[in-house]
Amino acid sequence: MKQINLFSVFITNMLPFFIGVLLVINSFTSLRGVANSGPAEYLLFLGLFVLIFLKAIRNYNFNFRAILPLAYLLIFMAPLTFLNSYYELLGSSTRTLIALIFGAISGFSLANCTKLERDFISYGILFVLMITVYVILREYDFGTVQRLVFLSNNPNQIALYSLGAMFLFSTSFQNPYVLFISIVVGTIYGYLALSDSFFLSLVIALSFLIIKYVLRIKYFSILLLFWFILFLISWPLLFPENSYIEPLQELWLSADQGGARITLAINGIYAWLASPLFGNGAGAFSGMTIEFQRFEAHNTFIDFLTMGGIPWVLIIYLPVFIYMTKLFKQGNFLALGFLVGFCIFSTFHFVGRHPIFWFVWGICMTSIPEIDGRKECVE
């Protein structure tokens, strides 16, 4: 009996906590280089495989709908990728295919975690972020403004993991003090990346809290919203030299890098139209002048269209939109805001290779079984 209890504690507590720790460590590319995988990656996926294996031998009631991305990758995208690579289609990448396969396995794993397991994953993430932020606050030179590059060679990756972590926190932690501390730690971690798209996503995420408090005032919410709209319209007219619109425009243009991403997005759409149904397989198919120049569209939605076509985008984004609806009905505007902010951030970068993207997708996938009345399996 004691062994069974220890086994259960290992599955529901220790292993998920270890996975959460490895998830954040996996984002520290300075420890392994840009082009090479490292021990953290191998250990992360080993932990996920062990988690699924242990559930299988315990006859866990799996959510097999979450295997759709992996099935689509193996049945459709893998053959296309190998075929286009053989014919040397510019942009085809088996490396991206492997990253997506591992990502889909991560999503399947998270979609089949119990609430308690997801909570301990979040505790593991928070544990590493608290240590990291503590070191940052001690070592960071606040006398100069500089992007945080000693942990990740791409600071935008830090911002991505920060937004994903705060979404996980907002869906896991019920204690308001723990939740507040976790959001503060996540914000500090993402802030030091000095990513314009992170700031934009954070503003959008926090705006959902304002909506929550406006909706609470049932009798005056419409009137307050009307006054707020009038204020927004009148401010630029009354103070044209001190308008809020110009800073917002500058923030958007900065996040868009002067319009470069618009060009990449347009050429990405052209690349998708070359094979609109099933896409071109895994890889990067946009370009700065024309399509198929081995550039990413820097927009996850469009990049996924170019790779897997319409079915792939529906498989990925439909659970996200369903989960957004669920959060809205529950009144969890904090989690809803961070999920929307995470999606906004993904429109400025391709994030589909990162495990954190699939962790977020896996959590969104947990709402799908509720459509047919199936209840989440808890331990």
N, C-alpha and C positions, 0 to 999 in steps of 0.2 A: 504493500500500500504506500509505503514511504517512497519507493522508487517511482511509482506512478505519479505521485505529487511532484517530485523533483523533475520528472519528465515534462509534466504539464507546465511547471514554472519556467523551464528552459524554453519551451515553445512560445508561451504567451508573454514572457517577460524578457528573459536574457537575450534570446536570439533576435527578436524585433529591435530591442535597444541597440544591439550590436550592428544591425542593419542600418539603423538611423545614424549611428556614428560613422559608419563607412560611407554612407551617402554623401555627407558633407565633406569628409576627407577626400572623396573621389573628385571633388571640385577643385582641390588644391593642385592645379596642373604644374605649379612650379616644383612640386615634389617628384614629378615624373616626366616633364617635358611635354611639348605640344603634340608631337606626332606619335608618341609611344604610349601604350597602355602600361599600367603599373599594378603593383600588388593590391592596392585598394580596390581597383576595378574587379580583379579576379576574386577577391574575398567578398565583395558585395554580391556578385552574382552567385558565388558559392553559397552564401548565406540564404539567398532567395531560393536556390535550388533545394537546399536542405529544408527550408520552411515548407515548400510545396511537397517534398518527398515525405516528410513527417505527417503532413495532413493526409496524404494519400494512404499511408499505412494505417491511419486512424479512421478511415472511411469518412472523411470530411465531405460535406455536401457542397461540392464545387459549383461556382458560377461559371459555367462553360461558355456563356456568351462573351466573357472577357478574353476568350482565346481567338476571337475573330481577327484581330490585327495580325497575330502570328500566322494564322491560317492563310490570310490574304497575302502576306509577305512570301510565304513558301510556295503558294499555288500560282500566284500571278506575278508579283514583283520580282522574285528571285529569277525565274526564267527570262523575264524581260531584261533584267540587269545583266545576266550572263550573255544573252544574245546580243545586246547592244554593246557590251564590252568587247565581244568577239569581233563585231563589225566596226569597232573603234568609234562609236558615237561619242562625241565630245561631251564630257561631263559624267558619264556612267562611272559608278564607283561601287565595287564590292565591299569596300571598307564601310561605306555608309549603310549598305545592306546589312552587314553584320551588326553594326551599331543599332539599327532599327529592330533587328531580331532580338537582341538582348534587351532593348527597350520594351518590346512587346511582352517578353517574359516577365519583366519587372511589373508592367501594368497588370498582367494576369495574377501575379503574386499579390499585389496590393488589393486587387479587387476581391481576393479570397482571404484577406485578413479579417479577423474579428475586430470589433471596436476596441477591445483591450489591447490587441496586438498593434493596431494603428496608433493607439495612445503611447505605447512604449517606443515605437519608431519615432514619434514626435519628441519624446523625452531624450532619446539618443541624439537627435538633431540639436535640441536645445543645449544639451550638455557640451557638445563640441563648439557650438556658436558662443556660448558663454565664456569658455576658455579662450577662444579666438579673439572675441571682442576685448576681453581683459588684456591680452597681450598687445592688441592693436592700440588700446588707449594708453598703454605704458610706452609703446615704442613709436607710435605715429607722431610725426612732426607737425603739430597744428600751426606752427609759424608759417608754413607754406601750404598752399593748396596743391595736393598731388593725388593722383588716382592710386588706389590700392592695387599694386601689381606683384607684391612679394608672395602672395598666396596663389594667384591665378595670373597666367600670362595674358588672359583676356578679362579685364575688369567687368565687362558686361556679364560674364559667367557668374561672378559674385552676386551681381544684382539679380540675376535669374534665380539662383538658389535662395537668395533672401526672400523674394516674393513667393516662391514655392513653399519655403519653410513657414512663412507667416500664414499661408493658406492652410497648411497642415495643422499648425497650432490652433487656428480658429475653428477647425472642425474637431479637434481632440480635447483641448483643455476646457473644463467646465469651471474650475476655480478662477474667479476674476483676477486674483492677484498673480497667479501663475500665468494666466493669459496676458495680462498687462506686461509683466516682465519679459515674456517671450516675444511680444510684439516690439517692445523697446529694443531688445537685443537684436532681433531681426532687422529692424529699421537702421540701427547703427551700422550693422554689418553691410547692408546694402548701400547705405549713404556714402560710405567711404570708397565705393567704386566710382562715385561721381559720374554716374550714367544718367544722361538726360532722359532716356526712355524709362529708367527706373523712377525718376522724379515724377514724370508724367503719369506713369502707372500708379504710383503711390497716391497722387492727388485724386485720381479717378477712384481708387479703392476707398479712400477716406470719405469721398463725397457720398458714398452709399450710407455712411453713418448719419450724415446730415439728412438724407432722405428718410432714414428710419425714424429720427426724432420729429421730422415734419409730419410723417404719417401717423404718429402717435397722437397728435393734436387733431382729433377728428373734425371738430367744428370749425377750426380756423386754418386748417392745412391749405385749403384752396386759396383762401385770402392771403396767407403768408407767401405762398408760391407766386401768386399774382403780384404782390408787392416786390418780391425778390426779382421777378422778371422785369418789372418797371425800373427797379434800381439798376439792373445790368444794362438796360437800354439807355437810361438817362445819364449814367456816369460818363461814358465817352463823349456825350454831347456837352455836358457841363464842364468836363475837364479833358479836353482833347490832347493836351500836352502831358497829361499824367493818367493815361488810360490803362486799364488792366488788360486790354486786348493785345497791345504790343508785346508785353512780356510773354503772354501765352503763345503768340505767334512765333516769337523768337525761340521759345522752348520747343515748340513743335518742329520748327525748321532745324533746330540743333539736333533734335532726336532723329530727324530725317536726313541729317548730314547734307543740307543744302540741296535736297532734291535728288541725290544719287540713288536713294532707295526707291524713289518713284520710278526712275528709269529701269532699275533692276526688276521691280515688280511688273512693269509693263512687258519687258522682255521675257519675264517668267511666264506671264499669261500667254504670250506668243508660243513659248516652248510647250506649254500645256496643250494649246490648240493643235499642235502637231500630232498629238495622240490624246484626245480629250477623254476617252472612256477609261482606259487602263493606265495612262501615263507612259513615261519613258523608263521606268525602273528607278532604282536608287541612284542618287547622284546630285549634281548641281548643273542646271541647264539654262540659267539666265546669262546675261551679259551686259556690258556697259554700252555697247553699240547695237548688237543684234543678239538674238537668242543663241543658245548652245555655245557659249564661250567659257564654260566651266566656272561660272559665277553662281552663287546662291542668290535667290531673289530677296534674301534677308527679310522674308515674310513667311512664317511657318505655314500658314494656310495656302499660299501660292506655291511654295516649295513642295508641299505635300500633293497639290494638284499636279504639278509637273512629274512627280514620281509615281503616284498611284492612281491618279485620275479621280473622278467623282466618287466611286465606291469607297476609296481609301479615306477621303475627306469626311464622308458621312460616318464611317466607322469610328473615326477619331473624334469628331466634333459633336455628333448627336448626343452621346452621353454627357458631354460637358454642358450643353444647353439644357438637357433634362435635369441635371443636378442644379443648375442655376435656378430653374423653376422651383425645385424642391426647397432650396435655401430661402427663396423669396417667400414661399408659403409658410416656412417655419419661422420666418422673421429673423433669420441669422444673416443680417446685412453685413456684418463684419467679414464672415467667410465669403459671402457673395461678392463683396467689394474686392477682396484679395484675388478671388478667382477671375473676376472681370479684369482686374489690373494685370494679372498673370497673362491673360489672353491678349490684352493690349500690348504688353511688352513683347509677346511673341510675334506681333505684326511688324516689329522693327528688327527682329533677329530670327534666324532659323534655330529653333531649340529642340527639334525632334530627336537629336542624337543623345541628349542628356537624360540620365535616369530620373532626375527630378521631374521632368515633363511627364514621364510615364507613371511616376508615383502619383502625381496630381490626377492623371487620367484614370488610374486605377481606383482612386477614391470616388471620382465621378461615376465610375462604372458600378459602384455599389448600389446606386439608386435604380439601376435597370431592373433587377429582379422584382422590385415592388410593383412593376407594371402588371405582372400576372399574379400578384398576390403572394409570391414566395417571400418568406421572411428571412432576414439575415441570420445566418447560423452564428451563435455565440457560444463561448465556452465559459 
